[in-house]
Amino acid sequence: MSESFTLVHPVRFADCDPAGIVYFPRFLEMVNDLTEDWFGEGLGTPFNEFHLVQGHGVPLVNTKVDFLKACHLGERLSLQLGIERLGHSSLVLAVRGHVGGEERLKLRHKVAVVSLERRRAIAIPEELRERMERFLIPAVKPTPDPAAHDGKVPHNAFRSRHLTRFAHCDPAGVVFYPRFFQLFSDVLEDWFQTGIDCPFGGEFMMARNLRIPSLSITAEFLHACHMGEYLDFDLWVTRMGRSSLDLALAARVAGQQRLRAAWTVCIIDFATFKSTPIPEDLLPRIRAFLKSG
């Protein structure tokens, strides 16, 4: 009989942003908490044993997250995990988030099992595989790996450089993947500040009383990133809607592309919490970063 693993996360003050809702990178941290608890309680292999004793890791290969409805301070978010596909050295996790029975987010997470010493994928240990099989979702149709974009950066992309710091890294010695989503947010804020000359704090959020929540994000992680490296992020626009934008991001270290993402955001009026047209004066500024063709 198939099982699922559930973690209930109370939405705390520290989870929320100036829009009054859960800051979207926090959802990725919550999903990592869910995965870590699943390893310990569901699979009988605590993360400290898996990483520090056995010398294995489970880095993220790609993910697709759909944010269906905002989550607010004081709510209790129930996260449920099952396995969509179990491969030789990788597995696809399906995660659903609900508040009071209402679906708030869904996530497809592909992770690989690797040797931390060799930094290469390995076969999932047989005993662990047997435990994982209990969580296979019955009769589910496997979904294809999501693709963010082709990685070709247009000449008019916005560039932002970020140092990979001690605080970004985890006990496996690489950047903890939710930190990348924080960096995506930092790059977006940089773009507003210096790319389209509409600073988040003073103008966009305060004077205009606007916010820009995430609707969905897809990310592919091509190579690990390490402390001390400089990540050169490029951001460009692939679609402009009435109130929404499709953004593309790519990050390189010394010319080598390490990750890429496709991100859909929507501008809302904070007074009504409903979508509102992109301000007329921002349209030409945003259009300057639109990829042609």
MIMAR-862357 format. One line per 8 residues: number of its first residue (from 0); for each residue x, z, y of N, C-alpha, C. Coordinates in Angstrom, 2 decimals. Atoms other than C-alpha are relative to their C-alpha. Example, Ala and Ser with C-alpha at 12.3 -4.5 7.8 and 13.67 -1.06 7.14 Angstrom:
BEGIN
0> 0.89 0.00 -1.19 12.30 7.80 -4.50 0.90 0.00 1.20 ~ -0.82 -0.06 -1.19 13.67 7.14 -1.06 -0.77 0.73 1.09 .
//
This chain:
BEGIN
0> 0.84 0.00 -1.19 0.00 0.00 0.00 0.88 0.00 1.25 ~ -0.81 0.13 -1.20 1.38 -1.00 3.41 -0.18 1.21 0.91 ~ 0.02 -1.10 -0.95 2.29 1.70 5.91 0.37 -0.51 1.39 ~ -0.50 0.23 -1.35 2.83 1.74 9.66 0.52 1.33 0.50 ~ -0.57 -1.22 -0.57 4.78 4.22 11.75 -0.46 0.12 1.44 ~ 0.57 -0.21 -1.33 3.30 5.73 14.91 0.72 1.12 0.74 ~ -0.55 -1.01 -0.89 4.81 7.63 17.81 -0.88 0.06 1.25 ~ 0.80 -0.17 -1.21 2.68 9.05 20.63 0.91 0.49 1.12 .
8> -0.87 -0.33 -1.13 4.50 9.10 23.96 -0.85 0.38 1.21 ~ 0.71 -0.36 -1.24 3.02 11.07 26.85 0.71 -0.65 1.19 ~ -0.60 0.65 -1.16 3.58 9.06 30.03 0.35 1.06 1.04 ~ -0.50 -1.05 -0.86 5.71 11.30 32.22 0.33 -0.52 1.40 ~ -0.35 0.32 -1.38 6.59 11.39 35.91 1.23 -0.92 0.05 ~ -1.25 0.77 0.00 10.07 10.00 35.12 -0.18 -1.41 -0.55 ~ 0.26 1.34 0.54 8.52 6.98 33.36 -0.51 -0.96 1.08 ~ 0.77 0.80 -0.96 6.76 5.77 36.51 0.83 -0.40 1.21 .
16> -0.72 0.58 -1.13 7.90 3.69 39.48 -0.83 0.11 1.28 ~ 0.76 -0.11 -1.26 6.82 3.40 43.15 -1.32 -0.77 0.01 ~ 1.32 0.62 0.11 3.93 1.19 42.03 -1.00 0.94 -0.64 ~ 0.88 -0.99 0.60 2.54 4.28 40.29 -0.31 -0.24 -1.46 ~ 0.21 0.33 1.41 2.76 2.78 36.80 1.33 0.10 -0.74 ~ -1.23 -0.07 0.78 5.26 2.83 33.95 0.93 -1.14 0.40 ~ -1.05 0.96 -0.34 8.46 1.07 35.05 0.35 -0.76 -1.27 ~ 0.02 0.74 1.26 8.70 -1.77 32.53 1.23 0.22 -0.89 .
24> -1.09 -0.28 0.94 12.26 -1.07 31.23 -0.21 1.27 -0.82 ~ 0.26 -1.22 0.77 10.97 2.35 30.16 -0.74 -0.30 -1.30 ~ 0.67 0.35 1.26 8.75 0.64 27.58 1.03 -0.35 -1.08 ~ -1.02 0.35 0.97 11.89 -0.72 25.93 0.71 1.25 -0.52 ~ -0.57 -1.27 0.45 13.35 2.79 25.84 -0.95 0.71 -0.97 ~ 0.98 -0.62 0.89 10.12 4.06 24.29 0.01 -0.68 -1.37 ~ -0.03 0.72 1.28 10.31 1.34 21.62 1.27 0.34 -0.76 ~ -1.20 -0.45 0.69 13.88 2.35 20.88 -0.20 1.40 -0.58 .
32> 0.34 -1.32 0.54 12.67 5.96 20.51 -0.85 -0.13 -1.27 ~ 0.86 0.25 1.16 10.00 4.68 18.13 0.84 -0.45 -1.19 ~ -0.85 0.51 1.07 12.61 2.78 16.10 0.90 1.09 -0.56 ~ -0.88 -1.08 0.44 14.95 5.75 15.99 -0.76 1.03 -0.83 ~ 0.81 -0.94 0.78 12.17 8.09 14.80 -0.42 -0.61 -1.32 ~ 0.37 0.68 1.24 11.09 5.49 12.24 1.15 0.05 -1.00 ~ -1.15 -0.08 0.90 14.62 5.37 10.81 0.11 1.41 -0.59 ~ -0.17 -1.36 0.48 14.75 9.16 10.57 -1.13 0.49 -0.86 .
40> 1.17 -0.57 0.68 11.22 10.05 9.51 -0.62 -0.97 -1.01 ~ 0.64 0.98 0.88 9.95 6.82 7.94 0.91 -0.53 -1.08 ~ -0.95 0.59 0.95 13.11 5.54 6.25 0.98 1.02 -0.58 ~ -0.88 -1.03 0.53 14.93 8.82 5.68 1.46 -0.24 0.30 ~ -1.37 0.31 -0.39 18.05 7.52 7.43 0.16 0.24 1.50 ~ -0.12 -0.28 -1.43 18.61 9.26 10.78 1.04 -0.89 0.68 ~ -0.89 0.89 -0.74 20.32 7.17 13.45 1.44 0.51 0.00 ~ -1.37 -0.50 -0.01 23.33 9.50 13.60 0.71 -0.29 -1.31 .
48> -0.59 0.32 1.30 23.92 9.01 9.87 0.23 -1.50 -0.13 ~ -0.08 1.46 0.13 23.24 5.26 10.02 1.17 -0.55 0.81 ~ -1.04 0.52 -0.87 25.60 4.66 12.94 1.36 0.67 -0.22 ~ -1.27 -0.72 -0.05 28.24 7.37 12.80 0.61 0.28 -1.36 ~ -0.52 -0.26 1.35 28.55 8.01 9.05 0.11 -1.30 -0.79 ~ -0.02 1.25 0.76 27.58 4.70 7.44 0.70 -1.13 0.75 ~ -0.69 1.03 -0.77 29.08 2.66 10.28 -0.79 -1.27 0.20 ~ 0.87 1.15 -0.19 26.08 0.37 10.71 -0.66 0.06 1.38 .
56> 0.76 0.05 -1.24 24.12 -0.74 13.74 -1.17 -0.95 -0.16 ~ 1.16 0.89 0.02 20.85 -2.52 14.51 -0.20 -0.60 1.40 ~ 0.15 0.58 -1.33 21.41 -4.58 17.67 -1.21 -0.93 0.09 ~ 1.13 0.88 -0.27 18.57 -6.53 19.25 0.49 -1.44 0.10 ~ -0.32 1.44 -0.04 18.71 -10.30 18.66 -0.85 -0.69 1.06 ~ 0.92 0.54 -1.01 15.64 -11.29 20.67 -1.26 0.85 0.03 ~ 1.25 -0.74 -0.13 12.40 -9.83 21.91 -0.97 -0.77 0.88 ~ 1.06 0.51 -0.87 9.11 -10.88 23.43 -0.98 1.14 0.22 .
64> 0.90 -1.10 -0.35 7.00 -8.32 25.28 -1.10 -0.53 0.89 ~ 1.15 0.32 -0.84 3.51 -8.86 26.67 -0.58 1.31 0.52 ~ 0.55 -1.19 -0.65 2.32 -6.25 29.16 -1.46 -0.32 0.33 ~ 1.41 0.38 -0.09 -1.46 -6.38 28.80 -0.75 0.77 1.07 ~ 0.65 -0.83 -1.02 -2.49 -3.53 31.09 0.94 1.14 0.36 ~ -0.91 -1.04 -0.48 -0.64 -0.98 33.19 -0.28 1.35 -0.67 ~ 0.12 -1.37 0.50 0.03 2.53 31.89 0.34 0.96 1.13 ~ -0.09 -0.91 -1.13 -0.27 5.52 34.21 0.44 1.40 -0.43 .
72> -0.42 -1.38 0.20 1.10 9.02 34.56 -1.12 0.82 -0.63 ~ 0.97 -0.88 0.66 -0.64 11.47 32.23 -0.67 -0.60 -1.21 ~ 0.59 0.63 1.18 -1.82 8.91 29.69 0.90 0.25 -1.22 ~ -0.75 -0.14 1.24 -0.75 9.13 26.05 0.04 -1.36 -0.68 ~ -0.21 1.33 0.56 0.68 5.86 24.78 0.36 0.11 -1.47 ~ -0.25 0.00 1.44 0.44 5.41 21.02 0.68 -1.30 -0.39 ~ -0.78 1.17 0.41 3.12 3.03 19.69 0.01 -0.07 -1.52 ~ 0.11 0.19 1.46 2.63 1.62 16.20 0.95 -1.12 -0.43 .
80> -1.03 0.94 0.47 5.39 -0.18 14.28 -0.29 -0.44 -1.43 ~ 0.03 0.58 1.33 5.21 -2.51 11.29 1.05 -1.09 -0.08 ~ -0.98 1.07 0.18 7.50 -5.19 9.82 -0.73 -1.31 -0.24 ~ 0.58 1.33 0.16 6.47 -8.80 10.27 0.77 -0.82 -1.03 ~ -0.83 0.77 0.94 9.40 -10.28 8.36 1.26 0.80 -0.32 ~ -1.18 -0.71 0.47 12.21 -8.78 6.28 0.95 -1.03 -0.60 ~ -0.96 1.00 0.46 15.23 -11.06 5.91 1.18 0.62 -0.72 ~ -1.20 -0.45 0.70 18.64 -10.81 4.29 0.76 1.05 0.81 .
88> -0.75 -0.92 -0.85 20.32 -9.12 7.24 -0.73 0.31 1.30 ~ 0.76 -0.24 -1.22 17.60 -9.02 9.89 -1.45 0.32 -0.35 ~ 1.42 -0.27 0.18 14.02 -7.89 10.34 -0.69 -0.18 1.34 ~ 0.81 0.17 -1.19 11.24 -8.64 12.79 -1.02 1.12 0.02 ~ 0.92 -1.11 -0.18 9.34 -5.63 14.05 -1.16 -0.43 0.88 ~ 1.19 0.21 -0.83 5.79 -5.85 15.41 -0.44 1.36 0.51 ~ 0.37 -1.27 -0.62 4.92 -3.08 17.85 -1.22 -0.22 0.88 ~ 1.19 0.03 -0.86 1.55 -2.44 19.47 -0.11 1.34 0.70 .
96> 0.19 -1.22 -0.77 0.86 0.06 22.21 -1.43 0.14 0.44 ~ 1.40 -0.25 -0.34 -2.57 1.61 22.78 -0.13 1.31 0.78 ~ 0.41 -1.23 -0.67 -4.09 4.19 25.11 -1.50 0.14 -0.25 ~ 1.41 -0.22 0.29 -7.38 5.59 23.85 -0.66 -1.17 -0.70 ~ 0.56 1.14 0.74 -7.86 2.60 21.55 0.11 -1.33 0.73 ~ -0.14 1.23 -0.79 -7.22 0.05 24.34 1.44 -0.50 -0.09 ~ -1.34 0.55 0.14 -4.26 -2.27 23.72 0.63 -0.20 1.38 ~ -0.69 0.10 -1.28 -1.72 -2.04 26.55 1.22 -0.91 -0.04 .
104> -1.14 0.90 0.11 1.29 -3.96 25.23 0.21 -0.39 -1.45 ~ -0.40 0.43 1.34 2.54 -5.91 22.26 1.41 -0.56 0.09 ~ -1.42 0.31 -0.02 6.09 -6.59 21.30 0.45 -0.54 -1.35 ~ -0.64 0.56 1.19 7.99 -8.73 18.80 1.50 0.18 0.18 ~ -1.39 -0.43 -0.12 11.48 -7.39 18.19 0.75 -0.50 -1.23 ~ -0.85 0.37 1.13 14.12 -9.08 15.99 1.32 0.74 0.12 ~ -1.26 -0.74 0.02 17.03 -6.85 15.05 0.80 -0.42 -1.23 ~ -0.90 0.30 1.12 20.04 -7.43 12.81 0.69 1.27 -0.44 .
112> -0.81 -1.11 0.51 21.88 -5.00 10.59 1.45 -0.48 -0.02 ~ -1.40 0.43 -0.13 25.61 -5.14 11.36 0.94 1.12 -0.41 ~ -1.10 -0.94 0.18 28.87 -3.48 10.45 0.61 0.25 1.37 ~ -0.58 -0.30 -1.30 30.11 -1.67 13.55 1.51 -0.24 0.01 ~ -1.44 0.23 0.07 33.70 -2.03 12.34 0.32 -1.48 0.15 ~ -0.29 1.44 -0.03 33.57 -5.80 11.80 -0.82 -0.75 1.04 ~ 0.89 0.64 -0.99 30.82 -6.52 14.38 -0.61 -1.28 -0.56 ~ 0.64 1.14 0.66 29.21 -8.88 11.89 -1.24 0.46 -0.75 .
120> 1.21 -0.30 0.77 25.83 -9.06 10.21 0.35 0.25 -1.46 ~ -0.19 -0.31 1.41 25.65 -7.57 6.73 -1.37 0.01 -0.68 ~ 1.26 -0.11 0.74 23.03 -7.53 3.99 -0.58 1.40 0.20 ~ 0.67 -1.30 -0.12 20.47 -4.78 4.47 0.24 0.78 -1.30 ~ -0.23 -0.76 1.23 21.50 -2.03 1.99 -1.27 0.09 -0.85 ~ 1.15 0.14 0.89 19.25 -2.22 -1.06 -0.95 1.19 0.08 ~ 0.87 -1.19 -0.06 17.98 1.36 -0.88 -0.80 0.00 1.30 ~ 0.69 0.05 -1.28 17.13 0.92 2.79 -1.06 -1.10 -0.01 .
128> 0.97 1.10 0.09 15.43 -2.41 2.09 -1.25 0.44 -0.74 ~ 1.15 -0.46 0.79 13.20 -0.78 -0.53 -0.91 0.90 0.85 ~ 0.80 -0.87 -0.86 12.10 1.83 2.00 -0.71 -0.81 1.10 ~ 0.60 0.84 -1.04 11.49 -0.84 4.64 -1.19 -0.79 -0.52 ~ 1.08 0.83 0.57 9.27 -2.85 2.30 -1.36 0.68 0.08 ~ 1.27 -0.73 -0.12 6.62 -0.13 2.54 -0.70 -0.30 1.31 ~ 0.55 0.22 -1.33 6.13 -1.11 6.18 -0.28 -1.47 0.31 ~ 0.33 1.41 -0.19 5.65 -4.84 5.66 -1.49 -0.15 0.27 .
136> 1.40 0.23 -0.34 2.43 -5.99 7.31 -0.58 -1.01 -0.98 ~ 0.52 0.92 1.03 0.26 -7.59 4.59 -0.62 -1.26 0.61 ~ 0.64 1.29 -0.33 -0.76 -11.26 4.86 0.22 -0.41 1.45 ~ -0.27 0.40 -1.38 0.85 -11.66 8.27 0.72 -1.35 0.01 ~ -0.66 1.29 -0.14 1.88 -15.14 9.36 1.23 0.18 0.89 ~ -1.20 -0.20 -0.81 5.52 -15.01 10.53 -0.01 -0.88 1.25 ~ -0.07 0.74 -1.26 6.00 -16.07 14.14 1.42 -0.50 0.21 ~ -1.36 0.53 -0.25 8.93 -18.22 15.29 0.74 0.86 1.02 .
144> -0.81 -0.72 -0.99 11.79 -16.69 17.22 -0.30 -0.55 1.38 ~ 0.28 0.47 -1.36 11.00 -16.86 20.94 1.26 -0.55 0.65 ~ -1.13 0.56 -0.75 13.22 -18.98 23.17 -0.25 0.21 1.48 ~ 0.15 -0.26 -1.42 13.77 -17.95 26.77 0.08 -1.30 0.80 ~ -0.21 1.29 -0.65 15.19 -21.25 28.07 1.27 -0.61 -0.57 ~ -1.14 0.71 0.59 17.99 -23.73 27.39 1.36 0.48 0.49 ~ -1.26 -0.55 -0.47 20.62 -21.76 29.28 0.69 -0.81 1.08 ~ -0.60 0.83 -1.04 21.33 -24.53 31.79 -0.40 0.53 1.38 .
152> 0.25 -0.64 -1.29 21.67 -22.88 35.18 -0.01 -1.07 1.10 ~ 0.05 0.99 -1.08 20.54 -25.01 38.16 0.94 0.38 1.15 ~ -0.95 -0.21 -1.09 22.76 -25.40 41.20 -0.54 0.96 1.07 ~ 0.59 -0.83 -1.04 20.29 -23.50 43.41 -0.39 1.39 -0.48 ~ 0.30 -1.34 0.52 20.14 -20.34 41.27 0.61 1.07 0.90 ~ -0.51 -1.17 -0.73 20.63 -16.94 42.88 0.99 0.73 -0.89 ~ -1.05 -0.67 0.79 23.82 -15.14 41.72 0.14 1.46 0.42 ~ -0.18 -1.43 -0.25 24.25 -11.39 41.41 0.95 0.56 -1.05 .
160> -1.02 -0.52 0.93 27.29 -9.66 39.88 -0.19 1.51 -0.21 ~ 0.19 -1.42 0.33 27.00 -6.31 38.08 1.08 0.45 -0.97 ~ -1.00 -0.60 0.87 29.68 -4.13 36.54 -0.69 0.76 -1.14 ~ 0.51 -0.76 1.14 28.93 -2.84 33.04 0.65 1.37 0.00 ~ -0.51 -1.35 -0.22 29.28 0.90 33.46 -0.14 0.88 -1.25 ~ 0.07 -1.00 1.06 29.76 3.91 31.19 -1.45 0.35 -0.33 ~ 1.40 -0.40 0.19 26.08 4.83 31.71 -0.85 -1.07 -0.66 ~ 0.76 1.08 0.64 24.96 1.45 30.35 0.18 -0.02 -1.52 .
168> -0.42 0.19 1.40 26.59 1.92 26.94 -0.49 1.11 -0.92 ~ 0.54 -0.91 1.01 25.49 3.60 23.73 1.07 0.41 -1.00 ~ -1.02 -0.44 0.95 27.26 5.30 20.79 0.55 -1.12 -0.90 ~ -0.55 1.13 0.76 27.69 1.89 19.11 1.09 -0.72 0.80 ~ -1.09 0.54 -0.80 30.07 1.06 21.98 -0.33 -1.24 0.79 ~ 0.42 1.19 -0.75 28.02 -1.72 23.59 -1.14 0.40 0.93 ~ 1.09 -0.30 -0.91 25.36 -1.96 26.28 -1.27 0.29 -0.80 ~ 1.27 -0.40 0.60 22.19 -0.15 25.18 -1.06 -0.97 0.53 .
176> 0.78 1.16 -0.44 19.65 -2.99 25.24 -1.05 0.29 1.08 ~ 0.93 -0.19 -1.11 17.00 -1.33 27.48 0.67 -0.05 1.37 ~ -0.70 0.06 -1.29 19.69 -1.18 30.18 0.02 -1.43 0.55 ~ 0.05 1.37 -0.49 19.61 -4.98 30.36 -1.27 -0.25 0.81 ~ 1.26 0.19 -0.71 15.98 -4.82 31.45 0.04 0.70 1.36 ~ -0.26 -0.64 -1.29 16.99 -2.36 34.16 0.82 -0.94 0.89 ~ -0.82 0.94 -0.76 19.63 -4.90 35.21 -0.81 -1.21 0.46 ~ 0.88 1.10 -0.43 17.01 -7.68 35.25 -0.76 0.42 1.27 .
184> 0.72 -0.52 -1.15 15.02 -5.51 37.65 0.91 0.10 1.22 ~ -0.96 -0.08 -1.09 18.14 -4.91 39.75 0.25 -1.38 0.61 ~ -0.24 1.36 -0.48 18.76 -8.67 39.98 -1.20 -0.50 0.80 ~ 1.21 0.38 -0.74 15.14 -9.26 41.03 0.00 0.65 1.38 ~ -0.03 -0.71 -1.28 15.53 -6.63 43.73 1.06 -0.59 0.93 ~ -1.05 0.65 -0.79 18.80 -8.23 44.88 -0.50 -1.33 0.58 ~ 0.54 1.30 -0.45 17.03 -11.60 45.08 -0.96 0.19 1.17 ~ 0.91 -0.28 -1.11 14.28 -10.15 47.25 0.79 0.40 1.25 .
192> -0.76 -0.53 -1.13 16.87 -8.41 49.44 0.77 -1.09 0.74 ~ -0.89 0.95 -0.65 19.31 -11.25 50.08 -0.33 -1.46 -0.27 ~ 0.33 1.39 0.32 17.86 -14.35 48.42 -1.18 -0.52 0.79 ~ 1.19 0.46 -0.74 14.41 -14.52 50.03 -0.26 0.87 1.23 ~ 0.04 -0.80 -1.24 15.05 -11.97 52.80 -1.32 0.76 0.16 ~ 1.21 -0.83 -0.04 12.15 -9.67 51.93 0.29 1.27 -0.80 ~ -0.42 -1.20 0.73 13.62 -6.27 50.96 -1.16 0.74 -0.66 ~ 1.02 -0.71 0.76 11.67 -4.39 48.30 -0.54 1.20 0.77 .
200> 0.43 -1.27 -0.55 11.64 -1.05 50.06 -0.68 -0.10 1.35 ~ 0.53 -0.01 -1.36 11.17 -1.66 53.77 -1.12 -0.97 0.26 ~ 0.98 1.02 -0.36 9.17 -4.87 53.81 -1.03 -0.26 -1.09 ~ 0.94 0.45 1.03 7.66 -5.98 50.50 -0.98 1.09 -0.39 ~ 0.86 -1.08 0.48 6.34 -2.63 49.34 -0.64 0.82 1.13 ~ 0.51 -0.86 -1.06 5.94 -0.73 52.60 -0.81 -0.79 1.03 ~ 0.69 0.73 -1.07 5.08 -3.18 55.38 -1.13 -0.88 -0.54 ~ 1.00 0.93 0.54 3.20 -5.66 53.18 -0.92 0.68 -1.01 .
208> 0.76 -0.75 1.01 1.91 -3.06 50.65 -0.27 -0.84 -1.25 ~ 0.08 0.84 1.19 2.61 -5.44 47.75 0.86 0.60 -1.11 ~ -0.80 -0.35 1.16 3.96 -4.88 44.24 0.12 -1.24 -0.88 ~ -0.22 1.19 0.84 5.24 -7.25 41.54 0.19 0.43 -1.45 ~ -0.13 -0.43 1.40 4.49 -5.97 38.01 0.30 -1.16 -0.94 ~ -0.33 0.99 1.04 5.64 -7.76 34.86 -1.22 -0.30 -0.86 ~ 1.04 0.41 0.94 3.20 -9.74 32.72 0.57 -0.23 -1.39 ~ -0.65 0.22 1.29 5.61 -10.77 29.98 1.48 -0.26 0.23 .
216> -1.43 0.31 -0.07 9.30 -11.10 29.25 0.50 -0.33 -1.40 ~ -0.67 0.40 1.24 11.29 -12.88 26.54 1.50 0.03 0.26 ~ -1.45 -0.09 -0.19 14.99 -12.18 26.08 0.72 -0.31 -1.31 ~ -0.88 0.32 1.12 17.71 -13.50 23.80 1.38 0.58 0.30 ~ -1.31 -0.63 -0.17 20.96 -11.59 23.29 1.00 -0.72 -0.89 ~ -0.88 0.92 0.71 23.76 -13.94 22.33 1.31 0.66 -0.44 ~ -1.25 -0.71 0.30 26.84 -11.70 22.46 -0.08 1.39 0.62 ~ 0.00 -1.38 -0.51 27.40 -7.98 22.95 0.77 0.07 1.31 .
224> -0.68 -0.26 -1.26 28.49 -6.66 26.35 0.62 1.39 -0.05 ~ -0.78 -1.23 0.12 31.06 -3.91 26.80 0.30 0.60 1.37 ~ -0.34 -0.71 -1.24 31.99 -1.33 29.39 1.18 -0.65 0.69 ~ -1.08 0.57 -0.80 34.13 -2.67 32.20 -0.12 -1.48 0.26 ~ 0.19 1.42 -0.23 32.93 -6.25 31.96 -0.89 -0.23 1.23 ~ 0.86 0.40 -1.11 31.41 -8.01 34.97 -1.00 -1.03 -0.51 ~ 1.07 0.92 0.39 28.07 -9.65 34.24 -0.43 -0.78 1.23 ~ 0.47 0.87 -1.08 27.32 -12.62 36.47 -1.39 -0.50 -0.36 .
232> 1.38 0.38 0.25 23.55 -12.98 36.56 -0.40 -1.15 0.91 ~ 0.64 1.07 -0.76 21.80 -16.16 37.67 -1.51 0.14 -0.17 ~ 1.46 -0.06 0.02 18.11 -16.10 38.58 -0.54 -1.24 0.70 ~ 0.66 1.12 -0.65 15.89 -19.10 39.33 -1.48 -0.01 -0.38 ~ 1.45 0.08 0.19 12.20 -19.98 39.48 -0.31 -1.25 -0.80 ~ 0.39 1.17 0.80 10.68 -22.27 36.85 -1.44 -0.43 0.25 ~ 1.38 0.34 -0.34 7.04 -22.13 37.99 -0.50 0.91 1.10 ~ 0.65 -0.77 -1.04 5.14 -21.03 41.06 -1.50 -0.17 -0.12 .
240> 1.45 0.03 0.05 1.48 -20.14 40.69 -0.58 0.54 1.30 ~ 0.66 -0.55 -1.19 -1.04 -18.83 43.19 0.53 1.39 0.32 ~ -0.47 -1.37 -0.20 0.06 -15.24 42.68 1.09 0.40 -0.99 ~ -0.98 -0.33 1.03 2.49 -15.41 39.75 1.21 -0.93 0.08 ~ -1.25 0.75 0.06 6.04 -16.61 39.19 0.55 0.08 -1.41 ~ -0.80 0.00 1.21 7.93 -17.65 36.09 1.45 -0.06 0.43 ~ -1.40 -0.10 -0.35 11.55 -16.62 36.45 0.86 -0.19 -1.23 ~ -0.99 0.12 1.06 14.59 -17.45 34.36 1.25 0.75 0.42 .
248> -1.26 -0.69 -0.26 17.73 -15.35 34.09 1.00 -0.35 -1.08 ~ -1.10 0.17 0.95 21.09 -15.93 32.44 1.14 0.87 0.48 ~ -1.13 -0.84 -0.36 24.13 -13.67 32.36 1.24 -0.46 -0.76 ~ -1.27 0.43 0.56 27.74 -14.63 31.76 1.08 1.05 0.26 ~ -1.22 -0.77 -0.19 31.02 -12.78 31.32 1.15 -0.97 -0.11 ~ -1.14 0.92 -0.03 34.05 -14.85 32.33 -0.41 -1.39 -0.50 ~ 0.47 1.34 0.35 31.97 -18.00 31.86 -0.74 -0.10 -1.31 ~ 0.70 0.03 1.30 30.60 -17.10 28.40 -1.39 0.58 0.18 .
256> 1.37 -0.50 -0.13 26.81 -16.79 28.35 -0.26 1.07 -1.05 ~ 0.23 -1.14 0.89 25.84 -13.44 26.87 -1.49 0.21 -0.29 ~ 1.43 -0.22 0.21 22.05 -13.36 27.30 -0.79 -0.88 0.96 ~ 0.90 0.75 -0.87 19.08 -15.17 28.80 -1.41 0.54 -0.17 ~ 1.35 -0.56 0.01 15.53 -14.26 29.67 -0.95 -0.89 0.78 ~ 1.10 0.64 -0.72 12.22 -15.75 30.77 -0.99 1.11 0.34 ~ 0.72 -1.18 -0.50 10.09 -13.42 32.87 -1.15 -0.47 0.89 ~ 1.17 0.31 -0.82 6.57 -13.76 34.26 -0.43 1.25 0.75 .
264> 0.40 -1.11 -0.85 5.63 -11.54 37.19 -1.18 -0.43 0.86 ~ 1.20 0.29 -0.80 2.55 -11.28 39.38 0.01 0.87 1.24 ~ 0.09 -0.76 -1.24 2.15 -10.22 43.01 -1.40 0.58 0.12 ~ 1.30 -0.68 -0.15 -0.60 -7.66 43.56 -0.06 0.72 1.34 ~ 0.29 -0.82 -1.17 -2.16 -5.93 46.54 -0.09 1.45 -0.50 ~ -0.05 -1.37 0.52 -1.33 -2.25 46.02 -1.27 0.78 0.33 ~ 1.23 -0.71 -0.38 -4.53 -1.16 47.79 -1.11 -0.22 -1.01 ~ 1.06 0.33 0.95 -6.75 -2.91 45.24 0.50 -0.09 -1.44 .
272> -0.65 0.20 1.29 -4.27 -3.29 42.34 -0.48 -1.30 -0.66 ~ 0.41 1.31 0.50 -5.48 -6.90 42.00 0.95 -1.06 0.53 ~ -0.90 1.07 -0.40 -3.52 -10.14 42.17 -0.38 -0.54 1.37 ~ 0.21 0.54 -1.34 -3.11 -11.65 45.60 0.94 -1.19 0.17 ~ -0.87 1.18 -0.16 -1.67 -15.00 46.74 1.38 0.37 0.53 ~ -1.35 -0.16 -0.54 2.04 -15.23 47.37 -0.07 -0.23 1.51 ~ 0.07 0.18 -1.46 2.43 -14.74 51.16 0.54 -1.36 0.44 ~ -0.34 1.36 -0.46 2.63 -18.06 53.01 1.45 -0.09 0.46 .
280> -1.36 0.09 -0.52 5.91 -17.22 54.71 1.06 0.12 -1.08 ~ -0.96 -0.12 1.11 7.56 -16.44 51.34 0.06 -1.25 -0.85 ~ 0.05 1.19 0.86 6.55 -19.73 49.71 1.24 -0.88 0.15 ~ -1.19 0.86 -0.09 9.37 -21.88 51.16 1.28 0.72 -0.41 ~ -1.19 -0.74 0.39 11.91 -19.11 50.58 0.13 0.04 -1.53 ~ -0.01 -0.03 1.47 10.92 -18.84 46.91 0.24 -1.41 -0.54 ~ -0.14 1.39 0.46 10.69 -22.62 46.54 1.44 -0.47 0.03 ~ -1.40 0.37 -0.07 14.35 -22.89 47.49 0.74 0.28 -1.30 .
288> -0.62 -0.35 1.26 15.14 -21.38 44.08 -0.72 -0.61 -1.21 ~ 0.77 0.65 1.07 12.71 -23.56 42.08 0.84 -1.08 -0.65 ~ -0.74 1.02 0.73 14.37 -25.61 39.37 -0.77 -1.30 0.00 ~ 0.67 1.30 -0.05 13.57 -29.28 39.83 -0.10 -0.60 -1.39 ~ 0.20 0.68 1.29 12.24 -31.39 36.97 -0.60 0.89 -1.05 .
//
